[in-house]
Structures are given as structure tokens and as C-alpha cells.
């Protein structure tokens, strides 16, 4: 889990409330694990029901506008079928860079896919005290 710095907070303040919330959740995904666009949308909706659990595309847009990368690790967000997904807005060579980053963290990528049963991050469910 990445701990946000005061500089990160300043950058996040320039984003929408939705984008800030998604990136804060993403910061919880540790090295060696991945999450999906869908998982992030569902987790945000679980934490705050005013958001749609079906907003995977909005999550993708948030990743594209990640002002705190690579510290808030958008490279750890993949497609629900285990596919790599996009990276850096589709820049040339970006997918290869994403794969390299994931592999450097211990995530196996085979034929452009990641085994979600092995590498998917499970968000902790906190109960009110």
C-alpha cells in the first residue's frame, strides 16, 4: 500500500471527487498484485453507494489522468478477463512498459494475460466500530 504524501494530496485536489476516491483506493493495491477497472468501480460503490458499481469506463479515464503515477500504481489495473488493458493513454510502447513494470513486481504475464486467481488484490472490508 502506498501512503499518500502532502504533494500527492495537492495533485489529487485538482481532480474530481470521483477521481480522487478511485486513486485513493488504487493506492491500497500492493506490489505483486493487480486489480481490475471493474473491481475499482465496485469497491468505490461498496464504500460509498452514491457511485455506480458499473463505472469501469470512468475508472479507465481516471487511470489515464493519474497525476500521481507511478506511486499510485495505475499499471496495476487490468481488464476483467486478465488482459493487460491500456497504459499511458495508448502511447507507443506503453503496453510493453506496463508488462515490464508488472513483471518487475513479481506478476507473471503470459501471452498478454494475468492469472486473476493468483494475482488479484482483495480489498479489505472494514466494519464500522
N, C-alpha and C positions, 0 to 999 in steps of 0.2 A: 504494500500500500504506500502510495506517495503522499507525503504530508505537504499540503499547500503552504507556500511562503507568502509573505506580505506582497512581494512582487507579482506572484500569481493572482492574488486577490485583486490587485489593481487592474490586471489584464482582464480577469473574469468580469469585473464590474462594468466593462464596456459591452458585454454580451447580454442577450435577453435572459430573463429569469429561467426560461426553459433550458437554454444552452448552458447556463451556469450549473443548473441542477444535474444535467446529464454528465457534464465534465467532472463534477464532484463525485458522482457515483463511479465513473470510469476510473478515477484516481484510486479506488479501492481494489482494482484488479492487479494482483501481484505479478512479478516476473514469472515466466513459466506457465502462465495461464492466459486464456483468452475469454472473451465474451462475444455475444452477437449483437447486431443492431436491435434485433427483436428483444433480446434479454434486457438490454438497457432501457428500452421503452417500457417494458413490463415492470421492471424494477422501480422506475420512477413512478409509474401509476400505482404500484403497490404502496409506495411511501407517501404519495400524495394523489388521491383519487381524482383531482381536477385535471390530471393529464391522461391522455389516451394511451392505453397499452398497445395500440396498433400503429404508433407513430414511428415506425422503423425508418422511413424516409427522412423524417425530421432529425432523427439521430444521425443519419448519414451526413446531412447538411451540417450538423453540429461538428462532426468529425472533420469535415472539410474546413471549418472555420476555427479549429482548435488553436487558440492563441498561446497555449501553454505546452505544446508538444516539444520534445518527446517526453517531458516529465509527466504530463497527463497523457498516458500512452494510447493514443488513437490507433497505433499499429497493432494493438491487441484486440481490436474489434474486427470481427469477421462475419461472413454470411451464415445464415441458419443451417445451411447444408454443409458447413465446414469449409466452403470455398474462401479464398483469401479476401475477396472484396476489393474495393478500391483503396487508393492511398495517394495523398498529396494532390487530390483533385484530378488524378489520372495523368500526371506528368510522365514523360518518357522515363522509363527505368524505375519508376516508383514502386511497382509491384515487386520487382526483384529486391529492392531495398527493404520493403516490408518483410518479405520472406527471410532475408538475411538477419534483420533485427529479431524476428521471432525465433529463428534457429539459434541465435547467439544467447537467447534466454532459455534455451532447452526445449523449445516447442518443435516437434517433428512436423515437417511439411512434406507430404508425399503426393506427387502428381497434382500439386496445387491445392491440396486439401489438408485439413487438420482434423484429427480424431477428437470430436467434442466429448465423447465419453471419458476421455483421458485428460483433456486439457481445459475443459470448460470451467470457468470460475463460478462457484456457487455463492451468491450473496448471502451474508448472514442476516437472519431475521431477528430483529431486535424487538423486544416486547416492552411495553410501557411499564414503568415501575411506579 
